[in-house]
Amino acid sequence: METHRIGNLHTWGRQIDLLLEQEEADLVMFAEDDYFYRPDALAEMVEFARSRSDVDFITPYDHPDSYYTSSVYERHRVIASGKRHWREASSTCLTFMTSREVLRATEPLMRSYSHGNMDYSLWLALTQKTELMSLKVHAADTVRLKIWAKTWLWGWRNILFTRRYRLWSPMPTLSTHMESTGLAPLVPWMDEFLEAES
């Protein structure tokens, strides 16, 4: 499908349209183009999604934020399932799996990204991690203050009037963002990249 250079924000909205319109699959995947996946990543995500009723969203990316920024304030629920542990996360990027049913229920907030919301604040509104939504957590840093403001600006209806959605992240990771400062921890990535090339 030709998109005529509509850009990231409009492409996001078009992805939502396509995934809600299709009727072939009950699970849908948003995949950014700057990720590296480990073998069987998608199969493991599907297996985990089908194995538990408390899975709303799955990211293949064990985001470094879970070890640094948010770890000071957040308690992480961790469970063992399949070949790895899964951590209940507060946020991720825009590469994730969900069901069409959950996507339809969260569609208005998901579409807010196309209108100026940030991925981090979108996820905080969905996961309702209240310890990470407090002004006290964000006040010392202007970027985090912006995240706090956008979480409430775009997500107040979700925070106050809908249920909390659960986002799960694998440990060790099933993928990584390819930005050098955002590589998922606990994996020797250069070895993985070289093995994938051979």
Stockholm file with secondary structure:
# STOCKHOLM 1.0

chainA/1-198         METHRIGNLHTWGRQIDLLLEQEEADLVMFAEDDYFYRPDALAEMVEFARSRSDVDFITPYDHPDSYYTSSVYERHRVIASGKRHWREASSTCLTFMTSREVLRATEPLMRSYSHGNMDYSLWLALTQKTELMSLKVHAADTVRLKIWAKTWLWGWRNILFTRRYRLWSPMPTLSTHMESTGLAPLVPWMDEFLEAES
#=GR chainA/1-198 SS CCCCSCHHHHHHHHHHHHHHHCCSCSEEEECCSSEEECTTHHHHHHHHHHHCTTCSEECSBCCGGGTTTGGGTCCCCEEEETTEEEEEESCCCSCEEEEHHHHHHHHHHHHGGGGTCCHHHHHHHHHTCHHHHCHHHHTTCHHHHHHHHHHHHHHHHHHHHSCCCCEEEEESCSEEESSGGGCCTTSCHHHHHHHHHC
#=GC SS_cons         CCCCSCHHHHHHHHHHHHHHHCCSCSEEEECCSSEEECTTHHHHHHHHHHHCTTCSEECSBCCGGGTTTGGGTCCCCEEEETTEEEEEESCCCSCEEEEHHHHHHHHHHHHGGGGTCCHHHHHHHHHTCHHHHCHHHHTTCHHHHHHHHHHHHHHHHHHHHSCCCCEEEEESCSEEESSGGGCCTTSCHHHHHHHHHC
//
